[in-house]
Amino acid sequence: MSTRIAIFDDNKNIRNSIILLLKTDPAFEVVGSYGNAQNCVEKVLLSKPDVILMDIEMPGINEIDTVKQLKKEVPHIKVLIQTVFEDEERILELIRAGAAGYILKSGLNQSLRNTILELNATGHP
């Protein structure tokens, strides 16, 4: 059974790159691709992903509150934060809020597949 993934990133090129990368692997099924995280819980409930890839900075939302709301409404969901920089304090806050981990956008091509598979198998990358 493939891992169902929803992508939340305001950068269309990054979203499309992730989709192309994941579509080449039968272990994954992209079930949602969103340019914003407004109404995130509703989008997740409709698309039913196993893993969410979420940009650390999305316009119009507070990502910490969004992760908390996701974990409250859909506790089994695994949220993997994407970031271009290692902001340890912010990442720690997101993990405290319920995010399962983070991945640097610069390493998506090399490590995305293994990170998602490990996250989905164990609950932690």
WODA-V645341 format. One record per residue. RES is the residue in three letters. PHI is phi in degrees with one decimal (* if undefined). OMEGA is omega in whole degrees, -180 to 180 (NA if undefined). Layout:
# WODA-V645341
RES | PHI | OMEGA
RES | PHI | OMEGA
This chain:
# WODA-V645341
MET | * | -177
SER | -81.6 | 176
THR | -81.9 | -179
ARG | -86.8 | -173
ILE | -127.9 | 170
ALA | -115.3 | -177
ILE | -114.4 | 175
PHE | -120.5 | 179
ASP | -154.8 | -178
ASP | -76.2 | 178
ASN | -92.8 | -177
LYS | -59.6 | -180
ASN | -63.8 | 178
ILE | -66.5 | 178
ARG | -56.5 | -179
ASN | -64.8 | 178
SER | -64.4 | 179
ILE | -64.1 | 179
ILE | -60.0 | 179
LEU | -60.7 | 180
LEU | -62.8 | -177
LEU | -76.3 | -179
LYS | -66.4 | -180
THR | -78.8 | -176
ASP | -120.5 | -179
PRO | -66.8 | 178
ALA | -74.3 | -175
PHE | -125.8 | 172
GLU | -134.4 | 178
VAL | -81.5 | -176
VAL | -106.3 | 178
GLY | -168.1 | 178
SER | -139.0 | -171
TYR | -129.8 | 179
GLY | -85.7 | 175
ASN | -149.2 | -178
ALA | -110.0 | 175
GLN | -67.4 | -176
ASN | 58.7 | -176
CYS | -57.0 | -178
VAL | -60.8 | 179
GLU | -62.2 | 179
LYS | -62.8 | 180
VAL | -67.8 | 179
LEU | -63.5 | 179
LEU | -76.5 | -175
SER | -88.2 | 177
LYS | 52.1 | 177
PRO | -78.5 | 170
ASP | -89.1 | -176
VAL | -132.8 | 174
ILE | -112.8 | 170
LEU | -98.9 | -176
MET | -125.8 | 175
ASP | -62.3 | -178
ILE | -69.2 | 179
GLU | -125.9 | 178
MET | -117.1 | -179
PRO | -64.3 | 173
GLY | 83.2 | 179
ILE | -135.9 | 168
ASN | -105.2 | -173
GLU | -62.3 | 179
ILE | -66.8 | 177
ASP | -63.5 | 180
THR | -64.8 | 178
VAL | -63.7 | 178
LYS | -59.5 | -180
GLN | -64.7 | 178
LEU | -59.5 | -178
LYS | -67.2 | 178
LYS | -71.9 | -175
GLU | -82.3 | -177
VAL | -134.4 | -170
PRO | -60.5 | -178
HIS | -79.4 | -175
ILE | -68.0 | 177
LYS | -110.1 | -178
VAL | -107.2 | 177
LEU | -110.8 | -177
ILE | -83.8 | 175
GLN | -103.9 | -180
THR | -146.2 | 177
VAL | -95.4 | -179
PHE | -138.7 | 180
GLU | -91.6 | 176
ASP | -95.5 | -171
GLU | -56.3 | -178
GLU | -63.9 | -180
ARG | -67.4 | 179
ILE | -63.0 | 178
LEU | -60.9 | 177
GLU | -61.3 | 180
LEU | -67.9 | 177
ILE | -68.4 | 175
ARG | -61.3 | 180
ALA | -74.8 | 178
GLY | 128.9 | 177
ALA | -64.6 | -178
ALA | -82.3 | -179
GLY | 167.2 | 179
TYR | -143.0 | 177
ILE | -140.4 | 178
LEU | -76.4 | -180
LYS | -61.1 | 180
SER | -66.6 | -179
GLY | -108.2 | -176
LEU | -57.3 | -177
ASN | -62.0 | -176
GLN | -82.1 | -168
SER | -121.7 | -175
LEU | -60.5 | -178
ARG | -57.4 | -178
ASN | -65.1 | 180
THR | -63.8 | -180
ILE | -65.7 | -179
LEU | -61.9 | 179
GLU | -66.7 | 179
LEU | -60.1 | -178
ASN | -70.0 | -179
ALA | -78.0 | -173
THR | -114.7 | -176
GLY | 91.9 | 179
HIS | -143.7 | 177
PRO | -76.3 | NA
